[in-house]
Amino acid sequence: MATRLETWSKLEVRSVVRFLTAKGLSPTEIHKELVAVYGEAVMSRKQVSVWSNAFKHGRVNLEDKPRC
């Protein structure tokens, strides 16, 4: 059973998404893993999909893109 982490940062979670995407997990599988460790307040399933897709297409930066 996973240990629940009470605090986390967006960059930490994005890094985990990048790692699990590289291991070949689907966004749904990644989201289940995130919820198991970080709780329900973690990134949404849709956002996991957005970030996973970005990483698959070569994105390496974990920061938000600057707003214009």
N, C-alpha and C positions, 0 to 999 in steps of 0.2 A: 504494500500500500504506500502511496506517495505521501510525503510530508507536505502539508499545506503551508505555503509561504504567505505571510500576511502583508508584506510590502514588496513592491516591485516597481520597475520603471518601464516606460514604453520601449526604450531602447533594449532593455533586457529581454522583453517579450518578443520584440522584432528579431533579435538575434536568435532566439530559440526557434522562431518560425523559419528563419533562414536555414538553420542547421537541420531541422526536421524535413524541410523541403529538399535539401541536398541529399538526405537519406532516402528520399522517395516516398514519404508519407503524403497522403492526400490532405487537402485543407480540412476536411471533416475529421480525419484522424488527428491532425495537429491540434484542432480546437478541443477535442476530447482530452488530449494530453495537457493542454494549457489549463483547462477548467479543473482537472484533477489536482494540479499543483497550485495554481494561482486563484482558484475560485471563480464563481459566476461573473464577477465584475471585470474579468480579464477581457481582452479584445474579442469582438463579436466574430461569429463564424464567417460572415461576409467580409470583414476586414482581414481575417486570416487568408481568405481566398485572394483578396486584392494584393496583399503583401507577398504571398507565395507566388502568384503569377509574376509580379515584378521581379522577384529574385530569380525565377526560372528564365526570365528574359534579360538577365545580366545586371540587374541593379545590385549594387553592393553597399550603398550608403543607407544607413539605418535612420538618419535624420529626416524630418519632414522637409519637403521642398519649400523654398522661400515663397511667400505670397507676394504677388505683384501689387 
